[in-house]
């Protein structure tokens, strides 16, 4: 009532079309999932801000303008999918395996497949392997997609303030920006299916999270999370984001929004390409439970 309703009323569009809003929250306001603000009403008992608008986020207006000024690249380039590299995230491994097989069969997979009989991964999912791919000739073709289903953590005011936990070590946000030197213009989308991947360990106006680090490193769009997300329930909206991206041709912001709207629908219809394990899981997800979907945010183009 205090924040989102006045904003949505100010930007009502003709014909009821949802406006595209980019929020630049300051300080601890950056921890709030504003797109999940709700009021009573509607056929399901709640109406979320997400249903009225397409909402993205930015660490600063400067970074938003820098990303918007880059030449657009379609999300049809080479893909790298990293799944369960530490071996203790079974559902993240299933999610990554399904994403790679269904949407990026020619892409590279690092980490652990879901079963012993599955294809051998292309690598263990080490920090060096991920950095080598980001710097290598495959990603240089443009329009690349990076999907990371792994652990992530934030260390407040530390020298390495946010990092991915990969096989054999950590990959810090600062390493991503240092390695790119601001010259990487190759990734169309980075999807961080990892805990607190859009939480900053330092800074306010120029919040320094894994999500913003990838934007600085040259990605056009990044999807990150605001809290420790449950990997079982998370696997469904992450798969669906790629479904709307690849099957329906939606840009990343719209693809994430459609996946989240799907999660809210108790009468949801399962896509034909949804693997059986994820289809069974989707029936157990309560549309009123925000933990699986509301923490995910879109940043960038």
C-alpha positions as YAML, in Angstrom:
chain: A
units: angstrom
residues:
- id: 1
  name: UNK
  ca: [0.00, 0.00, 0.00]
- id: 2
  name: UNK
  ca: [2.83, 2.44, 0.79]
- id: 3
  name: UNK
  ca: [5.24, 1.75, -2.06]
- id: 4
  name: UNK
  ca: [4.00, -0.34, -4.96]
- id: 5
  name: UNK
  ca: [0.36, 0.74, -5.28]
- id: 6
  name: UNK
  ca: [1.18, 4.45, -5.86]
- id: 7
  name: UNK
  ca: [3.89, 3.42, -8.33]
- id: 8
  name: UNK
  ca: [1.61, 1.14, -10.30]
- id: 9
  name: UNK
  ca: [-1.14, 3.77, -10.35]
- id: 10
  name: UNK
  ca: [1.30, 6.37, -11.67]
- id: 11
  name: UNK
  ca: [2.37, 4.14, -14.57]
- id: 12
  name: UNK
  ca: [-0.91, 2.63, -15.71]
- id: 13
  name: UNK
  ca: [-0.76, 1.79, -19.41]
- id: 14
  name: UNK
  ca: [-3.51, 2.05, -22.07]
- id: 15
  name: UNK
  ca: [-5.48, -1.14, -22.55]
- id: 16
  name: UNK
  ca: [-4.27, -2.60, -19.28]
- id: 17
  name: UNK
  ca: [-0.86, -3.49, -20.68]
- id: 18
  name: UNK
  ca: [1.72, -4.09, -17.92]
- id: 19
  name: UNK
  ca: [4.33, -1.33, -17.72]
- id: 20
  name: UNK
  ca: [8.04, -2.15, -17.61]
- id: 21
  name: UNK
  ca: [9.49, -0.74, -14.38]
- id: 22
  name: UNK
  ca: [13.13, -0.77, -13.25]
- id: 23
  name: UNK
  ca: [13.62, -0.22, -9.53]
- id: 24
  name: UNK
  ca: [16.89, 1.07, -8.04]
- id: 25
  name: UNK
  ca: [16.49, 0.33, -4.32]
- id: 26
  name: UNK
  ca: [18.97, 1.85, -1.88]
- id: 27
  name: UNK
  ca: [20.65, 0.05, 1.02]
- id: 28
  name: UNK
  ca: [18.59, -2.59, 2.79]
- id: 29
  name: UNK
  ca: [15.61, -1.81, 0.53]
- id: 30
  name: UNK
  ca: [17.55, -3.89, -2.01]
- id: 31
  name: UNK
  ca: [16.67, -6.98, 0.03]
- id: 32
  name: UNK
  ca: [12.93, -6.54, -0.53]
- id: 33
  name: UNK
  ca: [11.17, -8.48, -3.34]
- id: 34
  name: UNK
  ca: [9.03, -5.53, -4.44]
- id: 35
  name: UNK
  ca: [7.50, -7.53, -7.29]
- id: 36
  name: UNK
  ca: [5.95, -9.84, -4.65]
- id: 37
  name: UNK
  ca: [4.12, -7.04, -2.81]
- id: 38
  name: UNK
  ca: [0.44, -7.96, -2.69]
- id: 39
  name: UNK
  ca: [-2.98, -6.76, -1.67]
- id: 40
  name: UNK
  ca: [-6.18, -8.67, -1.07]
- id: 41
  name: UNK
  ca: [-8.45, -9.21, -4.04]
- id: 42
  name: UNK
  ca: [-8.62, -10.94, -7.37]
- id: 43
  name: UNK
  ca: [-9.90, -14.44, -8.14]
- id: 44
  name: UNK
  ca: [-7.10, -16.08, -6.12]
- id: 45
  name: UNK
  ca: [-7.42, -13.90, -3.02]
- id: 46
  name: UNK
  ca: [-4.21, -11.95, -3.64]
- id: 47
  name: UNK
  ca: [-3.03, -9.63, -6.37]
- id: 48
  name: UNK
  ca: [0.72, -9.27, -6.67]
- id: 49
  name: UNK
  ca: [2.64, -6.35, -8.13]
- id: 50
  name: UNK
  ca: [4.18, -8.88, -10.52]
- id: 51
  name: UNK
  ca: [0.75, -9.39, -12.08]
- id: 52
  name: UNK
  ca: [0.34, -5.68, -12.79]
- id: 53
  name: UNK
  ca: [3.82, -4.85, -14.08]
- id: 54
  name: UNK
  ca: [7.04, -6.27, -15.47]
- id: 55
  name: UNK
  ca: [9.57, -5.37, -12.78]
- id: 56
  name: UNK
  ca: [13.36, -5.41, -13.07]
- id: 57
  name: UNK
  ca: [16.05, -4.11, -10.75]
- id: 58
  name: UNK
  ca: [19.32, -2.21, -11.01]
- id: 59
  name: UNK
  ca: [22.14, -1.45, -8.61]
- id: 60
  name: UNK
  ca: [22.39, 2.07, -10.00]
- id: 61
  name: UNK
  ca: [21.04, 4.19, -12.84]
- id: 62
  name: UNK
  ca: [24.58, 4.40, -14.22]
- id: 63
  name: UNK
  ca: [24.92, 0.63, -14.54]
- id: 64
  name: UNK
  ca: [21.45, 0.38, -16.07]
- id: 65
  name: UNK
  ca: [22.38, 2.95, -18.73]
- id: 66
  name: UNK
  ca: [25.68, 1.19, -19.45]
- id: 67
  name: UNK
  ca: [23.94, -2.13, -20.03]
- id: 68
  name: UNK
  ca: [21.17, -0.57, -22.14]
- id: 69
  name: UNK
  ca: [23.75, 1.08, -24.39]
- id: 70
  name: UNK
  ca: [25.40, -2.22, -25.35]
- id: 71
  name: UNK
  ca: [24.59, -3.78, -28.73]
- id: 72
  name: UNK
  ca: [21.77, -6.26, -28.32]
- id: 73
  name: UNK
  ca: [22.62, -9.94, -28.76]
- id: 74
  name: UNK
  ca: [20.06, -12.76, -29.07]
- id: 75
  name: UNK
  ca: [20.20, -15.55, -26.49]
- id: 76
  name: UNK
  ca: [21.04, -18.12, -29.16]
- id: 77
  name: UNK
  ca: [24.80, -18.43, -28.67]
- id: 78
  name: UNK
  ca: [26.84, -21.12, -26.91]
- id: 79
  name: UNK
  ca: [25.66, -22.27, -23.50]
- id: 80
  name: UNK
  ca: [27.40, -23.41, -20.35]
- id: 81
  name: UNK
  ca: [25.33, -25.17, -17.68]
- id: 82
  name: UNK
  ca: [26.86, -25.88, -14.27]
- id: 83
  name: UNK
  ca: [24.92, -28.25, -12.02]
- id: 84
  name: UNK
  ca: [25.61, -29.47, -8.50]
- id: 85
  name: UNK
  ca: [29.41, -29.14, -8.70]
- id: 86
  name: UNK
  ca: [29.80, -29.76, -4.95]
- id: 87
  name: UNK
  ca: [27.71, -32.93, -4.99]
- id: 88
  name: UNK
  ca: [25.23, -31.97, -2.25]
- id: 89
  name: UNK
  ca: [22.46, -30.31, -4.28]
- id: 90
  name: UNK
  ca: [20.59, -33.19, -5.86]
- id: 91
  name: UNK
  ca: [17.67, -31.13, -7.13]
- id: 92
  name: UNK
  ca: [19.95, -28.46, -8.56]
- id: 93
  name: UNK
  ca: [21.70, -31.24, -10.47]
- id: 94
  name: UNK
  ca: [18.36, -32.46, -11.85]
- id: 95
  name: UNK
  ca: [17.43, -28.90, -12.81]
- id: 96
  name: UNK
  ca: [20.71, -28.22, -14.61]
- id: 97
  name: UNK
  ca: [20.65, -31.61, -16.35]
- id: 98
  name: UNK
  ca: [17.12, -30.99, -17.64]
- id: 99
  name: UNK
  ca: [17.91, -27.42, -18.76]
- id: 100
  name: UNK
  ca: [20.96, -28.52, -20.73]
- id: 101
  name: UNK
  ca: [19.34, -31.57, -22.36]
- id: 102
  name: UNK
  ca: [16.06, -29.89, -23.35]
- id: 103
  name: UNK
  ca: [17.18, -26.38, -24.33]
- id: 104
  name: UNK
  ca: [20.94, -26.47, -24.97]
- id: 105
  name: UNK
  ca: [21.80, -29.97, -26.26]
- id: 106
  name: UNK
  ca: [24.92, -28.61, -27.96]
- id: 107
  name: UNK
  ca: [25.96, -26.70, -24.86]
- id: 108
  name: UNK
  ca: [28.60, -27.69, -22.34]
- id: 109
  name: UNK
  ca: [27.75, -29.25, -18.96]
- id: 110
  name: UNK
  ca: [29.96, -29.04, -15.88]
- id: 111
  name: UNK
  ca: [29.30, -30.66, -12.53]
- id: 112
  name: UNK
  ca: [27.31, -33.80, -11.70]
- id: 113
  name: UNK
  ca: [24.58, -35.38, -13.79]
- id: 114
  name: UNK
  ca: [21.53, -36.77, -12.04]
- id: 115
  name: UNK
  ca: [22.23, -40.49, -12.51]
- id: 116
  name: UNK
  ca: [25.25, -42.70, -12.87]
- id: 117
  name: UNK
  ca: [24.01, -43.81, -16.28]
- id: 118
  name: UNK
  ca: [23.85, -40.25, -17.60]
- id: 119
  name: UNK
  ca: [26.34, -38.80, -20.03]
- id: 120
  name: UNK
  ca: [29.72, -37.91, -18.60]
- id: 121
  name: UNK
  ca: [29.94, -34.16, -17.87]
- id: 122
  name: UNK
  ca: [32.49, -32.07, -19.74]
- id: 123
  name: UNK
  ca: [34.18, -31.15, -16.47]
- id: 124
  name: UNK
  ca: [33.86, -31.14, -12.70]
- id: 125
  name: UNK
  ca: [32.68, -27.54, -12.45]
- id: 126
  name: UNK
  ca: [35.78, -25.88, -11.04]
- id: 127
  name: UNK
  ca: [36.31, -22.09, -10.83]
- id: 128
  name: UNK
  ca: [39.03, -22.38, -13.49]
- id: 129
  name: UNK
  ca: [36.71, -24.21, -15.91]
- id: 130
  name: UNK
  ca: [34.03, -21.54, -15.58]
- id: 131
  name: UNK
  ca: [36.52, -18.69, -16.01]
- id: 132
  name: UNK
  ca: [38.14, -20.42, -18.99]
- id: 133
  name: UNK
  ca: [34.75, -20.72, -20.68]
- id: 134
  name: UNK
  ca: [33.96, -17.06, -20.02]
- id: 135
  name: UNK
  ca: [37.28, -16.05, -21.57]
- id: 136
  name: UNK
  ca: [37.34, -18.68, -24.31]
- id: 137
  name: UNK
  ca: [36.42, -18.73, -28.00]
- id: 138
  name: UNK
  ca: [33.00, -20.38, -27.51]
- id: 139
  name: UNK
  ca: [31.61, -17.54, -25.40]
- id: 140
  name: UNK
  ca: [33.24, -15.00, -27.73]
- id: 141
  name: UNK
  ca: [30.71, -15.83, -30.45]
- id: 142
  name: UNK
  ca: [28.14, -13.65, -28.67]
- id: 143
  name: UNK
  ca: [24.67, -14.28, -27.29]
- id: 144
  name: UNK
  ca: [25.94, -16.86, -24.81]
- id: 145
  name: UNK
  ca: [23.90, -18.28, -21.94]
- id: 146
  name: UNK
  ca: [25.34, -19.28, -18.55]
- id: 147
  name: UNK
  ca: [23.22, -21.25, -16.06]
- id: 148
  name: UNK
  ca: [24.68, -21.85, -12.59]
- id: 149
  name: UNK
  ca: [22.86, -24.23, -10.24]
- id: 150
  name: UNK
  ca: [25.16, -24.31, -7.23]
- id: 151
  name: UNK
  ca: [25.84, -22.84, -3.80]
- id: 152
  name: UNK
  ca: [26.53, -19.14, -3.36]
- id: 153
  name: UNK
  ca: [27.30, -17.10, -0.27]
- id: 154
  name: UNK
  ca: [27.76, -13.51, 0.86]
- id: 155
  name: UNK
  ca: [30.44, -12.33, 3.28]
- id: 156
  name: UNK
  ca: [29.66, -8.88, 4.70]
- id: 157
  name: UNK
  ca: [32.43, -6.30, 4.20]
- id: 158
  name: UNK
  ca: [34.99, -8.96, 3.23]
- id: 159
  name: UNK
  ca: [37.61, -8.58, 0.53]
- id: 160
  name: UNK
  ca: [35.79, -11.27, -1.46]
- id: 161
  name: UNK
  ca: [32.26, -10.19, -0.66]
- id: 162
  name: UNK
  ca: [30.18, -12.71, -2.65]
- id: 163
  name: UNK
  ca: [31.15, -15.96, -4.27]
- id: 164
  name: UNK
  ca: [30.01, -19.15, -5.99]
- id: 165
  name: UNK
  ca: [30.95, -22.43, -4.33]
- id: 166
  name: UNK
  ca: [32.21, -24.68, -7.12]
- id: 167
  name: UNK
  ca: [34.13, -27.93, -7.28]
- id: 168
  name: UNK
  ca: [37.41, -27.45, -5.44]
- id: 169
  name: UNK
  ca: [37.07, -23.76, -4.63]
- id: 170
  name: UNK
  ca: [35.25, -20.46, -4.81]
- id: 171
  name: UNK
  ca: [34.68, -18.00, -7.62]
- id: 172
  name: UNK
  ca: [34.30, -14.50, -6.20]
- id: 173
  name: UNK
  ca: [32.33, -11.63, -7.71]
- id: 174
  name: UNK
  ca: [35.49, -9.53, -7.75]
- id: 175
  name: UNK
  ca: [37.26, -12.18, -9.85]
- id: 176
  name: UNK
  ca: [34.53, -11.99, -12.46]
- id: 177
  name: UNK
  ca: [34.86, -8.23, -12.90]
- id: 178
  name: UNK
  ca: [38.67, -8.27, -12.70]
- id: 179
  name: UNK
  ca: [38.94, -11.00, -15.32]
- id: 180
  name: UNK
  ca: [36.60, -9.24, -17.74]
- id: 181
  name: UNK
  ca: [38.10, -5.81, -17.33]
- id: 182
  name: UNK
  ca: [34.76, -4.36, -18.40]
- id: 183
  name: UNK
  ca: [35.37, -5.47, -21.99]
- id: 184
  name: UNK
  ca: [33.33, -8.67, -22.13]
- id: 185
  name: UNK
  ca: [30.26, -8.12, -24.35]
- id: 186
  name: UNK
  ca: [29.48, -11.78, -24.94]
- id: 187
  name: UNK
  ca: [26.82, -13.10, -22.59]
- id: 188
  name: UNK
  ca: [23.16, -12.55, -23.32]
- id: 189
  name: UNK
  ca: [21.92, -14.13, -20.09]
- id: 190
  name: UNK
  ca: [23.33, -15.38, -16.79]
- id: 191
  name: UNK
  ca: [20.87, -17.32, -14.64]
- id: 192
  name: UNK
  ca: [22.07, -17.75, -11.06]
- id: 193
  name: UNK
  ca: [20.00, -20.52, -9.50]
- id: 194
  name: UNK
  ca: [21.99, -20.04, -6.32]
- id: 195
  name: UNK
  ca: [21.31, -18.72, -2.84]
- id: 196
  name: UNK
  ca: [21.53, -14.95, -2.24]
- id: 197
  name: UNK
  ca: [23.15, -14.36, -5.63]
- id: 198
  name: UNK
  ca: [21.70, -10.83, -5.75]
- id: 199
  name: UNK
  ca: [22.71, -9.82, -2.23]
- id: 200
  name: UNK
  ca: [25.63, -7.47, -1.72]
- id: 201
  name: UNK
  ca: [28.26, -7.93, 0.95]
- id: 202
  name: UNK
  ca: [29.31, -4.30, 0.66]
- id: 203
  name: UNK
  ca: [28.11, -1.07, -0.83]
- id: 204
  name: UNK
  ca: [24.68, 0.48, -1.24]
- id: 205
  name: UNK
  ca: [24.27, 2.66, -4.31]
- id: 206
  name: UNK
  ca: [26.74, 0.49, -6.25]
- id: 207
  name: UNK
  ca: [25.69, -2.80, -4.63]
- id: 208
  name: UNK
  ca: [28.28, -5.47, -5.36]
- id: 209
  name: UNK
  ca: [26.57, -8.84, -5.73]
- id: 210
  name: UNK
  ca: [27.26, -11.78, -8.01]
- id: 211
  name: UNK
  ca: [24.42, -10.55, -10.23]
- id: 212
  name: UNK
  ca: [25.82, -7.05, -10.65]
- id: 213
  name: UNK
  ca: [29.33, -8.47, -11.11]
- id: 214
  name: UNK
  ca: [28.15, -10.36, -14.18]
- id: 215
  name: UNK
  ca: [26.52, -7.19, -15.54]
- id: 216
  name: UNK
  ca: [29.77, -5.28, -15.08]
- id: 217
  name: UNK
  ca: [31.58, -8.18, -16.76]
- id: 218
  name: UNK
  ca: [29.42, -7.74, -19.86]
- id: 219
  name: UNK
  ca: [26.20, -9.76, -19.48]
- id: 220
  name: UNK
  ca: [23.04, -8.18, -20.90]
- id: 221
  name: UNK
  ca: [20.66, -9.80, -18.40]
- id: 222
  name: UNK
  ca: [21.11, -11.57, -15.08]
- id: 223
  name: UNK
  ca: [18.65, -13.46, -12.89]
- id: 224
  name: UNK
  ca: [19.70, -13.64, -9.23]
- id: 225
  name: UNK
  ca: [18.12, -14.42, -5.86]
- id: 226
  name: UNK
  ca: [17.54, -12.38, -2.71]
- id: 227
  name: UNK
  ca: [17.65, -15.23, -0.17]
- id: 228
  name: UNK
  ca: [18.63, -18.89, 0.35]
- id: 229
  name: UNK
  ca: [16.28, -20.52, -2.14]
- id: 230
  name: UNK
  ca: [15.07, -24.13, -1.70]
- id: 231
  name: UNK
  ca: [16.70, -26.10, -4.50]
- id: 232
  name: UNK
  ca: [13.81, -28.58, -4.88]
- id: 233
  name: UNK
  ca: [11.07, -25.99, -5.49]
- id: 234
  name: UNK
  ca: [13.44, -23.64, -7.32]
- id: 235
  name: UNK
  ca: [14.16, -26.18, -10.02]
- id: 236
  name: UNK
  ca: [10.70, -25.75, -11.57]
- id: 237
  name: UNK
  ca: [10.66, -21.95, -12.12]
- id: 238
  name: UNK
  ca: [14.26, -22.06, -13.35]
- id: 239
  name: UNK
  ca: [13.38, -24.66, -15.98]
- id: 240
  name: UNK
  ca: [10.31, -22.65, -16.95]
- id: 241
  name: UNK
  ca: [12.33, -19.47, -17.38]
- id: 242
  name: UNK
  ca: [14.38, -21.23, -20.05]
- id: 243
  name: UNK
  ca: [11.18, -22.69, -21.50]
- id: 244
  name: UNK
  ca: [9.67, -19.26, -22.10]
- id: 245
  name: UNK
  ca: [13.02, -17.93, -23.26]
- id: 246
  name: UNK
  ca: [13.71, -20.65, -25.83]
- id: 247
  name: UNK
  ca: [10.29, -22.06, -26.75]
- id: 248
  name: UNK
  ca: [8.28, -18.83, -26.72]
- id: 249
  name: UNK
  ca: [11.08, -16.45, -27.73]
- id: 250
  name: UNK
  ca: [10.57, -14.14, -24.76]
- id: 251
  name: UNK
  ca: [13.35, -11.78, -23.60]
- id: 252
  name: UNK
  ca: [14.80, -12.69, -20.18]
- id: 253
  name: UNK
  ca: [12.71, -10.27, -18.08]
- id: 254
  name: UNK
  ca: [9.45, -11.48, -19.63]
- id: 255
  name: UNK
  ca: [10.55, -15.12, -19.46]
- id: 256
  name: UNK
  ca: [11.20, -14.88, -15.71]
- id: 257
  name: UNK
  ca: [7.91, -13.06, -15.14]
- id: 258
  name: UNK
  ca: [5.94, -15.67, -17.05]
- id: 259
  name: UNK
  ca: [7.61, -18.44, -15.05]
- id: 260
  name: UNK
  ca: [6.68, -16.68, -11.81]
- id: 261
  name: UNK
  ca: [3.10, -16.11, -12.96]
- id: 262
  name: UNK
  ca: [2.93, -19.81, -13.82]
- id: 263
  name: UNK
  ca: [3.98, -20.61, -10.25]
- id: 264
  name: UNK
  ca: [1.14, -18.46, -8.92]
- id: 265
  name: UNK
  ca: [-1.51, -20.24, -10.97]
- id: 266
  name: UNK
  ca: [-3.15, -23.16, -9.11]
- id: 267
  name: UNK
  ca: [-4.54, -24.36, -12.46]
- id: 268
  name: UNK
  ca: [-1.13, -24.34, -14.11]
- id: 269
  name: UNK
  ca: [-0.68, -26.47, -17.22]
- id: 270
  name: UNK
  ca: [2.55, -28.42, -17.55]
- id: 271
  name: UNK
  ca: [4.69, -27.78, -20.64]
- id: 272
  name: UNK
  ca: [5.17, -30.83, -22.84]
- id: 273
  name: UNK
  ca: [8.95, -30.65, -22.43]
- id: 274
  name: UNK
  ca: [8.91, -30.65, -18.62]
- id: 275
  name: UNK
  ca: [10.79, -33.80, -17.45]
- id: 276
  name: UNK
  ca: [8.80, -36.27, -15.30]
- id: 277
  name: UNK
  ca: [10.77, -35.56, -12.10]
- id: 278
  name: UNK
  ca: [10.11, -31.82, -12.37]
- id: 279
  name: UNK
  ca: [6.49, -32.39, -13.40]
- id: 280
  name: UNK
  ca: [5.86, -34.45, -10.27]
- id: 281
  name: UNK
  ca: [7.56, -31.78, -8.18]
- id: 282
  name: UNK
  ca: [5.42, -29.00, -9.63]
- id: 283
  name: UNK
  ca: [2.26, -30.64, -8.25]
- id: 284
  name: UNK
  ca: [3.65, -30.32, -4.72]
- id: 285
  name: UNK
  ca: [4.37, -26.59, -4.98]
- id: 286
  name: UNK
  ca: [1.85, -24.40, -3.17]
- id: 287
  name: UNK
  ca: [1.06, -21.25, -5.22]
- id: 288
  name: UNK
  ca: [0.82, -19.31, -1.94]
- id: 289
  name: UNK
  ca: [4.41, -20.20, -0.98]
- id: 290
  name: UNK
  ca: [6.62, -17.31, -2.08]
- id: 291
  name: UNK
  ca: [9.96, -18.87, -1.13]
- id: 292
  name: UNK
  ca: [10.45, -20.74, -4.41]
- id: 293
  name: UNK
  ca: [9.82, -17.87, -6.85]
- id: 294
  name: UNK
  ca: [9.64, -14.43, -5.21]
- id: 295
  name: UNK
  ca: [13.34, -14.25, -4.37]
- id: 296
  name: UNK
  ca: [14.37, -14.24, -8.04]
- id: 297
  name: UNK
  ca: [14.97, -10.89, -9.68]
- id: 298
  name: UNK
  ca: [15.88, -9.72, -13.16]
- id: 299
  name: UNK
  ca: [18.61, -7.18, -13.75]
- id: 300
  name: UNK
  ca: [19.85, -5.61, -16.96]
- id: 301
  name: UNK
  ca: [18.34, -5.32, -20.42]
...
